Structure formats: structure tokens, C-alpha cells
Amino acid sequence: MITLFEFIARIDIFFYALSAVGIFFSIRGLVQARRQMRNAVFGLEREAARRRRSNAVSTIVTLLLLSSSVYIIANIVVPNLGGEQARPTPTPVVFVTAEPSATPMLLLFSTITPTLGLPPSEAELTNAPTPAPETANGCDIIGTTITSPEPDQQVSGQVLVEGQANILDFSQYKFELNGPGTNGQWVVVGTFTVPVIEGILGSWDSTSLPPGSYRLRLVVLRSDGTFPTPCEIPIVVLGGG
């Protein structure tokens, strides 16, 4: 069915042209049938003219419905097929906004350099006291939520992020990170342009970060540059991939 809709959308001009030609000849036949009805002397001639008039009207209505259906398929149905479940593709440009806090200009995740010194051993991480779970901020807003990772979850290597990024007047969304490896500043680690109702939002690489406690937030932007309160959660980066 999806393939059929895409095929119709590709040749929609053909359907419009065919409908226009059919409507033109149907209108011409309708005018001739009305003229024949006025000039008919016998009942059989008048009845034949009525049938031609009815056929012309039916053809015009059918072709108008066909054109409307093709328009809906080409401009509404096809552009929304599969867009919600497809895995988002990151754009190469980092999108920076002035609020809720300034994002360093032209700073990509790959430029983050671990601080000198040895990372804590597994024993130290194991024996360290577990901090009390923190409440996520802004994650109760529908369309701007992170469902994975969960607050205070330990992550390493490629971190897969799941949730929702789908608001009215959607433009794009991005991930930002703040912690020991970012010098206390919010740094953009990924920008995406496809809305996600619920599913995979994207991923980012934590291997170059020193271990420690970080905050990950999701910022979903509208086309005018504004955005609701970002969904912000604490996470623990183990480091080393």
C-alpha cells in the first residue's frame, strides 16, 4: 500500500492533467445535452439528452473526487509515511540557542578532551556511596521526554537515547551534556531534524569523557526558536567505553 501511494504521488501531475481533460469534455457534453433538451421535439430525444446530461455530471464529480484523492495522497499521506518511526539522522551543524543557558559556539562533542590523571578504579566506583536519585526536570511535558537512560543510570560507550521529541510547530531537537568533561558548560552532542512520537531519539559517544556525574538534557525547538522546558536527567558516565 505504501508503494502504491508513493507511485501515485510521483505521477500526480498525470492524474491532474487527465482529470482536467475529462472535466473539459464532460462540461462540453453537458452543455450540448442541455441544448438538445431545449430543442427536442419527441420524448425519446429528450430522454436521451437527459441521460447524456446525467452521465456528464457523474463524470465531472468522479474526476473531481479523483483529483482530491490524489492531492491528499501526494501532499498529506506520503510525507507522513514512516517519518515517525525512522531512526533520526543527525545534522552536521550544531544548533545553539541563548536559553536556558548559553551553549559554547562551534563546540562539538568530538573536541572534548579527558582531564589528566587516572580514572577511578572499578573498586572505587563500586565502594563509592550511591547518591540519592534526583528528580528529572521538564520531563513531565508531553513531547519532550527521555525514557532511556533513566535518572542516575550508569552509561558507557555509545549511549542510546529513547523518548519523545514531538511538539507543535516542531523544528528540531538536540542533546546537551554538562559535567566534569565539559568544564561545567552545556555542550551540544547531537542535533536532529525529524520528530519522534515515541522511540529512538539518537545516540552519542561517551568514550572520550572522564568518569563522573553528568546531566543530560533534551531541548525540543519550535520553528521560531522557542522551546518548552528541556527534559534534564542526571547520569553517571563510567568512561573507557
N, C-alpha and C positions, 0 to 999 in steps of 0.2 A: 504493500500500500504506500509506504514512504517513497519507494522508487517511482511509482506511478505519479504521485503528487509532484515530485521533483521534475519528472519528464514534462508534465503539464505546465509547470512554472517556466521551464526553459523555452517552450513554444507558445507562450501565452499570446504573443503578437499574432500568430496564425489564427488562433481562436477568435481574437477580436476582429481581425480582418474578415474571417468567414462569417461571423455574426453580422458585421456591418453590411456585407454584400447581400446576405439573406434578408436582413431587415429592409434594405432598399427595394429589392424586388417584391417583397411582401407588401410594402406600402403602395408600390405601384399597382399590384394586383388588387389591393383593397380599393383604391381609387377607381379602377376600371370596373370592379364589381358593383360599386355604388352607382356608377354611371349607367351600367346595364340594367340595374334595378329600376332606375327612373325612366329608362326608355323602353322597358319590357312591355309588350302588349299581351302576351299569353302568360298563363300561370306557370307553365313549365320553365319558360325563360327566367321568370322572376325567382323561382325556386333554385334554379342552377346558379343564379347570381348570388343568392343568399349563401349557398354552400361555399362558393368561392370567397365570399367575404369572411365567413367563419373560419375557413382554412387560413386565410391571410392573417387574421387576428391571432389565431393559435400559434402560427409560426413566429410572429413578432414576439409574443410573450415567451415562447420557448427559447428563442435566441437571446432575449434579454436575461432570462434566468441562467442560461449557459455562460454568458459574459460575466454575470455577477459571481457565479461559482468559480470561474477561472480566476477572477480578481482576488477573491477571498483566499483561494489556494496559493496563489503566487505571492501575495503581499502579507498574509497573516499566518496561514498554516505552515508553509515551508520554512520561513525564517525562524519559527519557534520549534521546529522538529529537532530533537536531540540536543538542543542547546543547554538544557538544564542538567543533563547527566554527564555531559562530556567533561573530561578532566581539563581544568583550566590551563592555558598556556601563558607563562609569564612574559610580560613585555620587557624589552631590553632597557627601557628608560625608567629610572626611579622617580616616582611621583612624590613631591614634597609639599606639605601644607604648613601653614603658620600655626595652626592649633590642632590638638590641645597643647602641644609643645613643639618647638622648632625641631625640624629634622635636619641633620648635617647635610649640606649641599654636596651633591656628586659623590656621596659616600655609599659604596656598595658593600655588600656583606663580605665579598672576597678580599677586601682590604683590611679586615680585622686581623690583628696580629696578637697571638697569645703573649701574656706578660712573662718575663723571665722567672725562672725558678721551677722547681719540681712540683707537679700536681700532687694533690693529696693521694695517699695510697688507698687501696680498697679497704684496708683495715680501719683507716681513719674515717673513711666515708661511712663504714658500717657502724663504727662505735660513736659517731657524732650524734648528738641529740637530735631527734626529729622535730622540726619546728611545727607549731600548731597550724593546721590548714587555714589558708587565707581565703576570704570571700572574693570571688571574681567580680570585677567592676564592669558595668554596662552590658553584661551578658544576658540580662533578662529582657532585652529588646528583641522583638521578633525580627528576624532577617539579619542580625549581626551577632551571631553566637559561635563559640568554639566548643565543640563536644569532645574533641580529642586533639592534643593531650588534655588530661584533666588537671585541675589545680594541684600544684605541688608534685606532679608526676616527674619521675626521673627519665631523661631522654638522652640519646647519644646518636651519633652518625646522622643519617638522613632522617629528619623529623617530619612525619606525615601529619598534616593538619586537616581536621574534618569539622564540619559545622554548616553554618548558613551565611550567605552573603547575597541578600536579595531584598532591596528596598525600592520604594517608589522613586522614579527618576534616577535609576541606577546609572553610574558612570564607570566606576572601577573600585577595586579594593586592594589593600596592601597589608603585609605583616610588618610589624616593627618589634625590635628587641632592645631591652635595656638591662645592663648588668655589668659585672666586672670586666668583661671583654670589650665593652663599648664606652668605657670611661664615663659611665653614668649618663650617657645620652641615648635618645631613641634613634635607632638605626634601621633603615628600611632593608629587609631581607627578601622581599618578593612583592611584585606588583602584578595584578591580574585584571582582565577586562571582561570576563564572561561571568554573569551572575550564577550563583549556585543556590538552588532552593534548599537542598539538604544532601550532603555528600562530601567528596574530597575537595578541599579548598586549594591545596597545593602542598609543597614541601620546601624545606630549607636545610642547609648543611651546617651541622654544629661541630664538625671535627676540628675547626681552627680556633674554637673558643676555649679559654681556660675554664676548668670546672667551677661551679658555683651556682648561686641562686640568681635567676633572671626573671624578667617579666616579659611575657609575650602578649601582644595586643593585635586585634583585628580592627582596621579602620575601613568602613564602607562609605564611599563618597558618592554624592549626587553630581549631576552634570553641572551644577552651579558652584561646585567646590565645597559645599557644606556637607556635614555628616552627623549622624547621631552619635551619642556617647560610645566610644570604642569599647569592644569587649576585651578586657585585660585580665590575664591569669598569671599566677606565679608558677614557674617550672624550675627544675634542677637539672643543669647540664652536667653530665658525668665526664665529658671530654674524651678525647682519644679515639672516638668512633667505635 
